[in-house]
Amino acid sequence: MNLRQKQLMALMGFILFPFLIQAQTKGLDERINDAFMPFAIWWEKLIFTEIPLFGFSIPLVLILLLSGALFFTIYFGFVNLRHFLTAIQVVRGKYDALETLGPPGLKHVHAVDGDIVDTIRDEGHHGEVNHFQALATAVSGTVGLGNIAMVAVAISIGGPGATFWMIVAGLLGMSSKFVECTLGVKYRDIDEGGNVYGGPMYYLSRGLKERGFQKLGKVLAAVFAILCVGASFGGGNAFQTNQAAAQIIERFDLHGAASGSIVGIVFAIFVGIVIIGGIKRIAKVTEKVVPFMAALYVAAALFIIFSNISYVDNAFSLIFSEAFTPRATITGGFIGVMIQGFRRAAFSNEAGAGSAAIAHAAVNTRFAASEGLVGLLEPFIDTVVICTMTAVVIIMFNMDGAFAYGDVVNGQALMADGTRVGGVNLTSLAFDGAIPGSSYVLVLAVVLFAFSTILSWSYYGLQSWKYLFGRSRSMDLTYKCIFLLFTILGAAITLDAVIKFSDSMILALVFPNIIGLFFLFPKVREELHRYLKAIRAPKT
């Protein structure tokens, strides 16, 4: 263990020791939650400010998010569908040989911050991870407990119809993800040691400067970086440990005054060990964990679906019919269902939030658009596939009225026996109802989902932190210690509090990111044309 690692481990011990002592005190979790809840409520109200539109009150953030996704889908000629197979081929490495050649017609014409933008990509292989590792790291940040817990929340509040709007949001979000991931590579920064720094902070500041909006770019980049640090503490960390702790405590009957804090401490220790190594260590872990956890969860969900195949047509019938004509118990009617679907999809796949572009920026490639195409696979994997599977399992579970759609208090649905269950525990009941004992498989999936998501978001937050405060070791250590504190905090607070904070933190990223994308999308078109020209060129 080198000096840096010893320093971080010592700081972790210093921070965690008081929690270990206080965890024995009755009511620690409750006191943490009471202190945190007022801020969570205030922040949620701010971010989800509604404006009247066509006679309905709709959150401004969702209007911005979906108008951007729809615009990019149309402008790029449905790139999410037309180049879906091309994206798969890029991940498989079919076009890796192009990385040893200069892209055709490359011209070095403009400089940013003292370097020529095109030569930043053309001085050989630049980046720290390959296409698959970048995708795995980014997918581990998006495919998390949002796919398990937030789907349950969406359905319990908005009914089966919310699933339809999640799918729509996922398909449109593929185009937004393509744009932001392309820009993440195009405007990334690479230091003398080969370390990559990228994401919206860089394409907002550098890209808008290039377009003549230097001050606006600096402001948007700073705002994004601040919000991304907050999002890394919230949706990328606290929410994950909250739901992992809830599942562990419920399955193994570990209820106690400080049980959440104790689970959080254990998570913090394991997370701290991994994040010492940076993006390369994170990528090596996620490229192994992500395929395994996705396969485990998908296999379990498919087994349940095919074991109850007679209910599948009824489930999809409800998904489509109640998307437009929801049952009377659903608050807000059609618009309420649509908002729930879009809101949960946005939290789950983060398309339009820009966060995944930070991981994709670290890829080893000459062509920015190649990674943009890889990025568009994320919302499909995350929302269209995994979220839909979760939704179908839950809807089939509720065919006989196991819980009441629309009757939700503090994020928890009313069960037939009068109890209230929410988030990951509701999904767990659905799994167990279909196959007794399968909830224990879900426990493993939940822990792996939470762990991998936390790792990826630690990288996102650290990159943003370094953008704001510099790239020194002291700043690195400071961020990681604060991050680990939120790992513990998340396990201690209630589902309602963590959802309010996490939802609003991640979706707040949409404001600076989408505004920047509207200025920079023509650059993405140039990059796409150059890459398509390269892969279609005759091989010599």
SEFIDO-187887 format. One line per field, with one value per residue (C-alpha): residue number from 1; residue in three letters; x, y, z. Coordinates in nm, 4 decimals. Example, Ala and Ser with C-alpha at 12.3 -4.5 7.8 and 13.67 -1.06 7.14 Angstrom:
% SEFIDO-187887
k	(1	2)
r	(Ala	Ser)
X	(1.2300	1.3670)
Y	(-0.4500	-0.1060)
Z	(0.7800	0.7140)
% end
This chain:
% SEFIDO-187887
k	(1	2	3	4	5	6	7	8	9	10	11	12	13	14	15	16	17	18	19	20	21	22	23	24	25	26	27	28	29	30	31	32	33	34	35	36	37	38	39	40	41	42	43	44	45	46	47	48	49	50	51	52	53	54	55	56	57	58	59	60	61	62	63	64	65	66	67	68	69	70	71	72	73	74	75	76	77	78	79	80	81	82	83	84	85	86	87	88	89	90	91	92	93	94	95	96	97	98	99	100	101	102	103	104	105	106	107	108	109	110	111	112	113	114	115	116	117	118	119	120	121	122	123	124	125	126	127	128	129	130	131	132	133	134	135	136	137	138	139	140	141	142	143	144	145	146	147	148	149	150	151	152	153	154	155	156	157	158	159	160	161	162	163	164	165	166	167	168	169	170	171	172	173	174	175	176	177	178	179	180	181	182	183	184	185	186	187	188	189	190	191	192	193	194	195	196	197	198	199	200	201	202	203	204	205	206	207	208	209	210	211	212	213	214	215	216	217	218	219	220	221	222	223	224	225	226	227	228	229	230	231	232	233	234	235	236	237	238	239	240	241	242	243	244	245	246	247	248	249	250	251	252	253	254	255	256	257	258	259	260	261	262	263	264	265	266	267	268	269	270	271	272	273	274	275	276	277	278	279	280	281	282	283	284	285	286	287	288	289	290	291	292	293	294	295	296	297	298	299	300	301	302	303	304	305	306	307	308	309	310	311	312	313	314	315	316	317	318	319	320	321	322	323	324	325	326	327	328	329	330	331	332	333	334	335	336	337	338	339	340	341	342	343	344	345	346	347	348	349	350	351	352	353	354	355	356	357	358	359	360	361	362	363	364	365	366	367	368	369	370	371	372	373	374	375	376	377	378	379	380	381	382	383	384	385	386	387	388	389	390	391	392	393	394	395	396	397	398	399	400	401	402	403	404	405	406	407	408	409	410	411	412	413	414	415	416	417	418	419	420	421	422	423	424	425	426	427	428	429	430	431	432	433	434	435	436	437	438	439	440	441	442	443	444	445	446	447	448	449	450	451	452	453	454	455	456	457	458	459	460	461	462	463	464	465	466	467	468	469	470	471	472	473	474	475	476	477	478	479	480	481	482	483	484	485	486	487	488	489	490	491	492	493	494	495	496	497	498	499	500	501	502	503	504	505	506	507	508	509	510	511	512	513	514	515	516	517	518	519	520	521	522	523	524	525	526	527	528	529	530	531	532	533	534	535	536	537	538	539	540)
r	(Met	Asn	Leu	Arg	Gln	Lys	Gln	Leu	Met	Ala	Leu	Met	Gly	Phe	Ile	Leu	Phe	Pro	Phe	Leu	Ile	Gln	Ala	Gln	Thr	Lys	Gly	Leu	Asp	Glu	Arg	Ile	Asn	Asp	Ala	Phe	Met	Pro	Phe	Ala	Ile	Trp	Trp	Glu	Lys	Leu	Ile	Phe	Thr	Glu	Ile	Pro	Leu	Phe	Gly	Phe	Ser	Ile	Pro	Leu	Val	Leu	Ile	Leu	Leu	Leu	Ser	Gly	Ala	Leu	Phe	Phe	Thr	Ile	Tyr	Phe	Gly	Phe	Val	Asn	Leu	Arg	His	Phe	Leu	Thr	Ala	Ile	Gln	Val	Val	Arg	Gly	Lys	Tyr	Asp	Ala	Leu	Glu	Thr	Leu	Gly	Pro	Pro	Gly	Leu	Lys	His	Val	His	Ala	Val	Asp	Gly	Asp	Ile	Val	Asp	Thr	Ile	Arg	Asp	Glu	Gly	His	His	Gly	Glu	Val	Asn	His	Phe	Gln	Ala	Leu	Ala	Thr	Ala	Val	Ser	Gly	Thr	Val	Gly	Leu	Gly	Asn	Ile	Ala	Met	Val	Ala	Val	Ala	Ile	Ser	Ile	Gly	Gly	Pro	Gly	Ala	Thr	Phe	Trp	Met	Ile	Val	Ala	Gly	Leu	Leu	Gly	Met	Ser	Ser	Lys	Phe	Val	Glu	Cys	Thr	Leu	Gly	Val	Lys	Tyr	Arg	Asp	Ile	Asp	Glu	Gly	Gly	Asn	Val	Tyr	Gly	Gly	Pro	Met	Tyr	Tyr	Leu	Ser	Arg	Gly	Leu	Lys	Glu	Arg	Gly	Phe	Gln	Lys	Leu	Gly	Lys	Val	Leu	Ala	Ala	Val	Phe	Ala	Ile	Leu	Cys	Val	Gly	Ala	Ser	Phe	Gly	Gly	Gly	Asn	Ala	Phe	Gln	Thr	Asn	Gln	Ala	Ala	Ala	Gln	Ile	Ile	Glu	Arg	Phe	Asp	Leu	His	Gly	Ala	Ala	Ser	Gly	Ser	Ile	Val	Gly	Ile	Val	Phe	Ala	Ile	Phe	Val	Gly	Ile	Val	Ile	Ile	Gly	Gly	Ile	Lys	Arg	Ile	Ala	Lys	Val	Thr	Glu	Lys	Val	Val	Pro	Phe	Met	Ala	Ala	Leu	Tyr	Val	Ala	Ala	Ala	Leu	Phe	Ile	Ile	Phe	Ser	Asn	Ile	Ser	Tyr	Val	Asp	Asn	Ala	Phe	Ser	Leu	Ile	Phe	Ser	Glu	Ala	Phe	Thr	Pro	Arg	Ala	Thr	Ile	Thr	Gly	Gly	Phe	Ile	Gly	Val	Met	Ile	Gln	Gly	Phe	Arg	Arg	Ala	Ala	Phe	Ser	Asn	Glu	Ala	Gly	Ala	Gly	Ser	Ala	Ala	Ile	Ala	His	Ala	Ala	Val	Asn	Thr	Arg	Phe	Ala	Ala	Ser	Glu	Gly	Leu	Val	Gly	Leu	Leu	Glu	Pro	Phe	Ile	Asp	Thr	Val	Val	Ile	Cys	Thr	Met	Thr	Ala	Val	Val	Ile	Ile	Met	Phe	Asn	Met	Asp	Gly	Ala	Phe	Ala	Tyr	Gly	Asp	Val	Val	Asn	Gly	Gln	Ala	Leu	Met	Ala	Asp	Gly	Thr	Arg	Val	Gly	Gly	Val	Asn	Leu	Thr	Ser	Leu	Ala	Phe	Asp	Gly	Ala	Ile	Pro	Gly	Ser	Ser	Tyr	Val	Leu	Val	Leu	Ala	Val	Val	Leu	Phe	Ala	Phe	Ser	Thr	Ile	Leu	Ser	Trp	Ser	Tyr	Tyr	Gly	Leu	Gln	Ser	Trp	Lys	Tyr	Leu	Phe	Gly	Arg	Ser	Arg	Ser	Met	Asp	Leu	Thr	Tyr	Lys	Cys	Ile	Phe	Leu	Leu	Phe	Thr	Ile	Leu	Gly	Ala	Ala	Ile	Thr	Leu	Asp	Ala	Val	Ile	Lys	Phe	Ser	Asp	Ser	Met	Ile	Leu	Ala	Leu	Val	Phe	Pro	Asn	Ile	Ile	Gly	Leu	Phe	Phe	Leu	Phe	Pro	Lys	Val	Arg	Glu	Glu	Leu	His	Arg	Tyr	Leu	Lys	Ala	Ile	Arg	Ala	Pro	Lys	Thr)
X	(0.0000	0.1568	0.1600	-0.1474	-0.3497	-0.2347	-0.3382	-0.6840	-0.7342	-0.6265	-0.8722	-1.1466	-1.0801	-1.0809	-1.4155	-1.5816	-1.4776	-1.7339	-2.0068	-1.9040	-1.9345	-2.2600	-2.4115	-2.4581	-2.6744	-3.0505	-3.2083	-2.9003	-3.0706	-3.3781	-3.1721	-2.9805	-3.3056	-3.4725	-3.1783	-3.1640	-3.5340	-3.5967	-3.3181	-3.4416	-3.7935	-3.6691	-3.4370	-3.7031	-3.9523	-3.6889	-3.5813	-3.9320	-4.0818	-4.3881	-4.5099	-4.8550	-4.8592	-5.1734	-5.3781	-5.1459	-4.8736	-4.5537	-4.2072	-3.9829	-3.6927	-3.8918	-4.0006	-3.6376	-3.5202	-3.7758	-3.7817	-3.4059	-3.4280	-3.7012	-3.5102	-3.1867	-3.3720	-3.5238	-3.2175	-2.9859	-3.2328	-3.3271	-2.9655	-3.0950	-3.2507	-3.0487	-2.7100	-2.8058	-2.6287	-2.3268	-2.2997	-2.2958	-2.0201	-1.8109	-1.8388	-1.7441	-1.4271	-1.5069	-1.3633	-1.0703	-0.8229	-0.9296	-0.7772	-0.4271	-0.5045	-0.5773	-0.9359	-0.9731	-0.9564	-0.8406	-0.7577	-0.5873	-0.7540	-0.8503	-0.6977	-0.8584	-0.6718	-0.3407	-0.3865	-0.5258	-0.8524	-0.8169	-0.4594	-0.5685	-0.7367	-0.4816	-0.1550	-0.1955	-0.4254	-0.5538	-0.7602	-0.7407	-1.0014	-1.1397	-1.4917	-1.6301	-1.4766	-1.6120	-1.9558	-1.9358	-1.8324	-2.1074	-2.3686	-2.2755	-2.3537	-2.6929	-2.7980	-2.8434	-3.1166	-3.3152	-3.3963	-3.5260	-3.6430	-3.7447	-3.9496	-4.1438	-4.1940	-4.3101	-4.5633	-4.6954	-4.7576	-4.8447	-4.9761	-4.8801	-4.9054	-4.5938	-4.3959	-4.4986	-4.3656	-4.0437	-3.9875	-4.0614	-3.8231	-3.5564	-3.5798	-3.5640	-3.2890	-3.0628	-3.0216	-2.9363	-2.6808	-2.5244	-2.4805	-2.3333	-2.0961	-1.9614	-1.8952	-1.7391	-1.4633	-1.4277	-1.3548	-1.1786	-0.8496	-0.5503	-0.2611	0.1059	0.0632	-0.2102	-0.4897	-0.8171	-1.0521	-1.3797	-1.7527	-1.9949	-1.7625	-1.5171	-1.7463	-1.9515	-1.6491	-1.4383	-1.7181	-1.9069	-1.5822	-1.5255	-1.8742	-1.8077	-1.9908	-1.6941	-1.8593	-2.1759	-1.9661	-1.7702	-2.0875	-2.2672	-1.9578	-1.9201	-2.2906	-2.2784	-1.9689	-2.1273	-2.4499	-2.2621	-2.0758	-2.4135	-2.5598	-2.2662	-2.3499	-2.7229	-2.8534	-2.5141	-2.4395	-2.6954	-2.9880	-2.7877	-2.6811	-3.0298	-3.1954	-2.9173	-2.9429	-3.3235	-3.2991	-3.0284	-3.2096	-3.5439	-3.4164	-3.1965	-3.4167	-3.1511	-3.3937	-3.2432	-3.1972	-2.8709	-2.8806	-2.8847	-2.5755	-2.3878	-2.4660	-2.3573	-2.0251	-1.9564	-2.0366	-1.8124	-1.5165	-1.5438	-1.6083	-1.3094	-1.0799	-1.1739	-1.1956	-0.8348	-0.7279	-0.9150	-1.0783	-0.8543	-0.9312	-1.3007	-1.3128	-1.1476	-1.4016	-1.7064	-1.6191	-1.6390	-1.9223	-2.1599	-2.2023	-2.2409	-2.4941	-2.6927	-2.6995	-2.7999	-3.0858	-3.2090	-3.1986	-3.4033	-3.6557	-3.6888	-3.7313	-4.0197	-4.1761	-4.1590	-4.2758	-4.5876	-4.6190	-4.9993	-4.9921	-4.7562	-5.0201	-5.2359	-4.9396	-4.8565	-5.2219	-5.2300	-4.9047	-5.0454	-5.4064	-5.3271	-5.0607	-5.3453	-5.6444	-5.5131	-5.7387	-5.9146	-5.6877	-5.3856	-5.3208	-5.2886	-5.4507	-5.2795	-5.0243	-4.9481	-4.8701	-4.6549	-4.4586	-4.3908	-4.2651	-4.0417	-3.9130	-3.8121	-3.6601	-3.4521	-3.3255	-3.2508	-3.0692	-2.9496	-2.9833	-2.9670	-2.8019	-2.4547	-2.3052	-2.2163	-2.0121	-1.7545	-1.6895	-1.7051	-1.4498	-1.1850	-1.2126	-0.9121	-1.0213	-0.9471	-1.3108	-1.5454	-1.8569	-1.7502	-1.8028	-2.1217	-2.2638	-2.1522	-2.3217	-2.6609	-2.6774	-2.7040	-3.0660	-3.1716	-3.0033	-3.1056	-3.4619	-3.6048	-3.4755	-3.4070	-3.6675	-3.9359	-3.8532	-3.8819	-4.2120	-4.3621	-4.2667	-4.4268	-4.7426	-4.7865	-4.7388	-5.0198	-5.2736	-5.4632	-5.4406	-5.1345	-5.1036	-5.3039	-5.1919	-5.1799	-5.2044	-4.8510	-4.7297	-4.3632	-4.2693	-4.4433	-4.7443	-5.0372	-5.0360	-5.3502	-5.2653	-5.2541	-4.8756	-4.6747	-4.3822	-4.1829	-3.8856	-3.6658	-3.8683	-4.1767	-3.9793	-3.8473	-4.2030	-4.2871	-3.9906	-4.0723	-4.4401	-4.3510	-4.0745	-4.0443	-3.6894	-3.5928	-3.5743	-3.2406	-3.1085	-3.2356	-3.0360	-2.7130	-2.8183	-2.9136	-2.5788	-2.3861	-2.6010	-2.5513	-2.1776	-2.1026	-2.3166	-2.1430	-1.8035	-1.8940	-2.0487	-1.7457	-1.5503	-1.8089	-1.8118	-1.4346	-1.3870	-1.6292	-1.4608	-1.1211	-1.2626	-1.3736	-1.0860	-0.7875	-0.6185	-0.4075	-0.3881	-0.5339	-0.8439	-0.8689	-0.8631	-1.1072	-1.3705	-1.3371	-1.3819	-1.6949	-1.8259	-1.7829	-1.9752	-2.2738	-2.2410	-2.3202	-2.5784	-2.7778	-2.8184	-2.9485	-3.2212	-3.5702	-3.6697	-3.8842	-3.5960	-3.3422	-3.5771	-3.6468	-3.2784	-3.1548	-3.4206	-3.3704	-2.9904	-2.9543	-3.2249	-3.0785	-2.7887	-3.0301	-3.0468	-2.6832	-2.6238	-2.9178	-2.8661	-2.5085	-2.6115	-2.8398	-2.5343	-2.2994	-2.5023	-2.3698	-2.0223	-2.1646	-2.2973	-1.9479	-1.7989	-2.0620	-2.0069	-1.6299	-1.6600	-1.9143	-1.6891	-1.3988	-1.5818	-1.7302	-1.4026	-1.2573	-1.0062	-0.6557)
Y	(0.0000	0.3336	0.6554	0.7981	0.4852	0.4818	0.8457	0.7785	0.4696	0.6656	0.9424	0.6859	0.5394	0.8838	0.9672	0.6302	0.5850	0.8309	0.6597	0.3212	0.4582	0.6462	0.3555	0.1863	0.4762	0.4372	0.6632	0.7612	0.6892	0.8887	1.1917	1.1875	1.1672	1.4499	1.6783	1.5918	1.5970	1.9784	2.0352	1.7471	1.8935	2.2435	2.1249	1.9060	2.1952	2.4189	2.1781	2.0557	2.4023	2.3673	2.5924	2.5914	2.4320	2.3443	2.3638	2.1393	2.2092	2.0377	2.0532	2.2820	2.0380	1.7642	2.0006	2.0963	1.7361	1.5910	1.8794	1.8390	1.4623	1.4956	1.7668	1.5653	1.2539	1.4387	1.6503	1.3480	1.1479	0.9004	0.8130	0.6055	0.3594	0.3949	0.3446	0.1047	-0.1886	0.0293	0.1084	-0.2616	-0.3201	-0.0412	-0.2009	-0.5380	-0.3813	-0.4188	-0.0753	-0.0725	-0.0789	0.2762	0.3955	0.3457	0.5648	0.9334	1.0129	1.1079	1.4733	1.5781	1.9451	2.1126	2.4485	2.5723	2.5910	2.5785	2.6679	2.6603	2.3234	2.2253	2.0450	1.7964	1.7122	1.6369	1.3364	1.2742	1.2408	0.8645	0.6624	0.8888	0.7738	0.5347	0.2661	0.0856	0.1195	-0.1713	-0.0529	0.2992	0.1562	-0.0750	0.2109	0.4367	0.1602	0.0797	0.4429	0.4299	0.0672	0.0774	0.0647	0.3129	0.0124	-0.1830	0.0626	0.3637	0.1478	0.0251	0.3848	0.4899	0.2063	0.2397	0.6131	0.6228	0.2719	0.0380	0.3204	0.4861	0.2017	0.3127	0.6635	0.5274	0.3342	0.6428	0.8509	0.5808	0.5678	0.9456	0.9680	0.7575	1.0592	1.2951	1.0477	1.0258	1.4037	1.4495	1.1512	1.2685	1.6116	1.4552	1.3020	1.5946	1.8539	1.6423	1.7430	1.5059	1.5927	1.5097	1.1833	1.0638	1.1169	1.2158	1.4853	1.5247	1.5689	1.8601	2.0830	2.0762	2.0786	2.3601	2.5792	2.4930	2.4374	2.7570	2.9530	2.8211	2.9446	3.2916	3.2488	3.2231	3.3743	3.1696	2.8574	2.9196	2.9818	2.6732	2.4575	2.5737	2.5255	2.1764	2.0819	2.1957	2.0097	1.6984	1.6845	1.7044	1.4380	1.2078	1.2404	1.1880	0.9659	0.8148	0.7298	0.7936	0.6445	0.3343	0.2596	0.3440	0.0799	-0.1753	-0.1324	-0.1604	-0.4887	-0.6355	-0.5329	-0.6688	-0.9994	-1.0815	-0.9215	-0.6829	-0.4187	-0.1939	0.1675	0.2056	-0.0873	0.1420	0.3287	0.0040	-0.1247	0.2140	0.1905	-0.1519	-0.0160	0.2851	0.0637	-0.1451	0.1588	0.3385	0.0488	0.0594	0.4335	0.4817	0.3450	0.5969	0.5323	0.2416	0.0508	0.1398	0.0311	-0.3021	-0.3692	-0.2557	-0.4437	-0.7627	-0.6722	-0.5061	-0.7980	-1.0385	-0.8323	-0.7478	-1.1118	-1.2215	-0.9754	-1.0152	-1.3952	-1.3859	-1.1429	-1.3418	-1.6648	-1.5099	-1.3643	-1.6893	-1.8896	-1.6726	-1.6269	-1.6294	-1.2947	-1.1182	-1.0127	-0.8751	-0.6847	-0.5194	-0.4475	-0.2511	-0.0751	0.0597	0.1228	0.2989	0.5160	0.7251	0.6356	0.5678	0.4480	0.7077	0.6576	0.7950	1.1567	1.3902	1.1576	1.1156	1.3933	1.2553	0.9128	1.0614	1.2749	0.9748	0.7717	1.0487	1.1439	0.7917	0.7204	1.0368	0.9331	0.5831	0.6462	1.0053	1.0889	1.4664	1.5022	1.4664	1.2584	0.9548	1.1725	1.1966	0.8209	0.8064	1.0881	0.8490	0.6155	0.5359	0.6642	0.9139	0.9577	1.1391	1.0109	0.6490	0.6887	0.8861	0.5824	0.3573	0.5918	0.5691	0.2026	0.2974	0.4197	0.1192	-0.1280	0.0624	0.1717	-0.0082	-0.3502	-0.3671	-0.1185	-0.2802	-0.6255	-0.4971	-0.3282	-0.6420	-0.8510	-0.5961	-0.5609	-0.9376	-0.9573	-0.7053	-0.8725	-0.9918	-0.6590	-0.7101	-0.3317	-0.0224	0.1847	0.5543	0.5141	0.6100	0.7764	0.8692	0.6692	0.3533	0.1746	0.0425	-0.3377	-0.5524	-0.6431	-0.2765	-0.2415	-0.0034	-0.1118	0.0911	0.0962	-0.2093	-0.3972	-0.3809	-0.5276	-0.7917	-0.8928	-0.9193	-1.1510	-1.3618	-1.3774	-1.5285	-1.7613	-1.8143	-1.7463	-1.5481	-1.2324	-1.3602	-1.3548	-0.9990	-0.9137	-1.0041	-0.8115	-0.5082	-0.5046	-0.5335	-0.2691	-0.0320	-0.0961	-0.0493	0.2649	0.4184	0.3463	0.5158	0.8177	0.8583	0.9121	1.1556	1.3590	1.3579	1.4861	1.7686	1.8403	1.8619	2.0979	2.3304	2.3005	2.1742	1.8383	1.8188	1.5094	1.6974	1.7877	1.4265	1.3002	1.5643	1.4697	1.0965	1.1363	1.3516	1.0984	0.8167	1.0174	1.0277	0.6522	0.6199	0.8990	0.7376	0.4141	0.5988	0.8226	0.7270	0.6351	0.9485	1.1778	1.0091	1.0074	1.3797	1.4630	1.2148	1.2872	1.6598	1.6452	1.4346	1.6156	1.9541	1.8655	1.8915	2.2727	2.3607	2.0515	2.0773	2.4515	2.3792	2.0957	2.3322	2.5466	2.2605	1.9993	2.1141	1.9999	1.6569	1.6376	1.7093	1.4365	1.1839	1.2486	1.2127	0.8828	0.7344	0.8354	0.6560	0.3287	0.3264	0.4016	0.1150	-0.0940	-0.0990)
Z	(0.0000	-0.1043	0.0998	-0.0704	0.0000	0.3646	0.4025	0.2663	0.4806	0.7901	0.7076	0.6496	0.9922	1.1528	0.9940	1.0473	1.4121	1.5565	1.3561	1.4904	1.8458	1.7872	1.5932	1.9293	2.0473	2.0162	1.7573	1.5545	1.2216	1.3263	1.4288	1.1009	0.9054	1.1003	1.0323	0.6617	0.5659	0.5649	0.3125	0.0935	0.0837	-0.0002	-0.2757	-0.4372	-0.4519	-0.6103	-0.8846	-0.9673	-1.0032	-1.2250	-1.5040	-1.6697	-2.0163	-2.2152	-1.8991	-1.6983	-1.4430	-1.5571	-1.3980	-1.6021	-1.5765	-1.7525	-2.0295	-2.0920	-2.0754	-2.3148	-2.5609	-2.5934	-2.6392	-2.9022	-3.0887	-3.1001	-3.2135	-3.5075	-3.5906	-3.6084	-3.8154	-3.5411	-3.4675	-3.1765	-3.4225	-3.7449	-3.5808	-3.3046	-3.4727	-3.5511	-3.1805	-3.0954	-3.3523	-3.1970	-2.8525	-2.9997	-3.1408	-3.5109	-3.5911	-3.3485	-3.6375	-3.7222	-3.3970	-3.5396	-3.8390	-3.8660	-3.9585	-4.3250	-4.4089	-4.0598	-4.0393	-3.7438	-3.7485	-3.4068	-3.0612	-2.7194	-2.4014	-2.5871	-2.7543	-3.0913	-3.0344	-3.3188	-3.2277	-2.8718	-3.0281	-3.3017	-3.1091	-3.0819	-2.8638	-2.5899	-2.2987	-2.0102	-2.0906	-2.3968	-2.5402	-2.3415	-2.0143	-2.0693	-2.1410	-1.8383	-1.6099	-1.7435	-1.7396	-1.3812	-1.3034	-1.4744	-1.4272	-1.0545	-0.7972	-1.0040	-1.2208	-0.9241	-0.6588	-0.8695	-1.1064	-0.8042	-0.6935	-1.0414	-1.0691	-0.7150	-0.7727	-1.1430	-1.2049	-1.4904	-1.7452	-1.6046	-1.7642	-2.1138	-2.0558	-1.9074	-2.2306	-2.4434	-2.2324	-2.2644	-2.6448	-2.6795	-2.4199	-2.6414	-2.8693	-2.5827	-2.4537	-2.8013	-2.8145	-2.4678	-2.4891	-2.8245	-2.6794	-2.3703	-2.5842	-2.8229	-2.5561	-2.2943	-2.1353	-2.1086	-1.8780	-1.9216	-1.7340	-1.9705	-1.7169	-1.8800	-1.7537	-1.9357	-1.9195	-1.9346	-1.7291	-2.0174	-2.3180	-2.1663	-2.0941	-2.4007	-2.6476	-2.5674	-2.5696	-2.9199	-3.0166	-2.8711	-2.5400	-2.3038	-1.9937	-2.0347	-2.0779	-1.7600	-1.5600	-1.6911	-1.6378	-1.2783	-1.2053	-1.3545	-1.1554	-0.8279	-0.9008	-1.0132	-0.6843	-0.5103	-0.7381	-0.6639	-0.2948	-0.3554	-0.6349	-0.7059	-0.3452	-0.0687	-0.2615	-0.3495	0.0080	0.1342	-0.0786	-0.0372	0.3398	0.3256	0.1384	0.3622	0.6812	0.5592	0.4213	0.7198	0.9879	1.1144	1.2384	1.5017	1.6027	1.4116	1.1684	0.8642	0.9798	1.0395	0.6891	0.5542	0.7371	0.5857	0.2384	0.2976	0.3867	0.0689	-0.1516	-0.0019	-0.0834	-0.4527	-0.5206	-0.4094	-0.7491	-0.9685	-1.3063	-1.4059	-1.0869	-1.1134	-1.4783	-1.3975	-1.1234	-1.3190	-1.6377	-1.4310	-1.1951	-1.4438	-1.6880	-1.3967	-1.2055	-1.5191	-1.6258	-1.2760	-1.2494	-1.6070	-1.5778	-1.2569	-1.4073	-1.7307	-1.5366	-1.3430	-1.6579	-1.8548	-1.5538	-1.5525	-1.9272	-1.9150	-1.7320	-1.9727	-2.2261	-1.9454	-1.8028	-2.1358	-2.1962	-1.8692	-1.9562	-2.2828	-2.1804	-1.8529	-2.0137	-2.1559	-1.9380	-1.5859	-1.3066	-1.0931	-0.7910	-0.9792	-0.8819	-1.1790	-1.4314	-1.7671	-1.7022	-1.3579	-1.5044	-1.7802	-1.5338	-1.3121	-1.6079	-1.7411	-1.3963	-1.2998	-1.6421	-1.6167	-1.2740	-1.3967	-1.7258	-1.6656	-2.0365	-2.0663	-1.7267	-1.8800	-1.6007	-1.8134	-2.0485	-1.7699	-1.7871	-2.1667	-2.1933	-2.0571	-2.3572	-2.5738	-2.9155	-3.1906	-3.2911	-3.0560	-3.2320	-3.1852	-2.8123	-2.8686	-3.0475	-2.7625	-2.5180	-2.6856	-2.5846	-2.2178	-2.2022	-2.4095	-2.1741	-1.8654	-1.9304	-2.2322	-2.1210	-1.7482	-1.6213	-1.8368	-1.7008	-1.3455	-1.4262	-1.5804	-1.2746	-1.0390	-1.2492	-1.2702	-0.8934	-0.8489	-1.0767	-0.7687	-0.5860	-0.3656	-0.3282	-0.4224	-0.7208	-0.6372	-0.2580	-0.1632	0.1573	0.2068	-0.1019	0.0226	-0.1289	0.0750	0.0792	0.1036	0.4633	0.5639	0.5819	0.3696	0.1548	-0.0940	-0.3274	-0.3469	-0.0834	-0.3055	-0.5949	-0.3572	-0.2646	-0.6351	-0.6932	-0.3892	-0.4829	-0.8185	-0.6996	-0.3232	-0.2127	-0.5227	-0.3151	-0.1843	-0.5403	-0.5539	-0.2405	-0.4211	-0.7323	-0.5235	-0.3404	-0.6686	-0.8397	-0.5483	-0.5208	-0.8916	-0.9148	-0.6151	-0.7709	-1.0988	-0.9311	-0.7077	-1.0288	-1.1706	-0.8522	-0.8171	-1.1706	-1.1003	-0.7664	-0.9358	-1.1974	-0.9190	-0.6719	-0.8672	-0.9179	-0.6033	-0.3846	-0.0904	-0.2883	-0.4043	-0.0456	0.0757	-0.1797	-0.1193	0.2556	0.2146	-0.0375	0.2138	0.4742	0.2378	0.1904	0.5605	0.5600	0.2802	0.4704	0.7761	0.6288	0.5092	0.1543	0.1225	0.2188	-0.0043	-0.3063	-0.2709	-0.2467	-0.5091	-0.7714	-0.7563	-0.7437	-1.0574	-1.2529	-1.1577	-1.3904	-1.6828	-1.6630	-1.7417	-1.9575	-2.1986	-2.2416	-2.3469	-2.5798	-2.7718	-2.8507	-2.9362	-3.1284	-3.4728	-3.3596	-3.2914	-3.6465	-3.7799	-3.5617	-3.6676	-4.0380	-3.9961	-3.8111	-4.0528	-4.3417	-4.1741	-4.1119	-4.4618	-4.6360	-4.8478	-4.6526	-4.8003)
% end
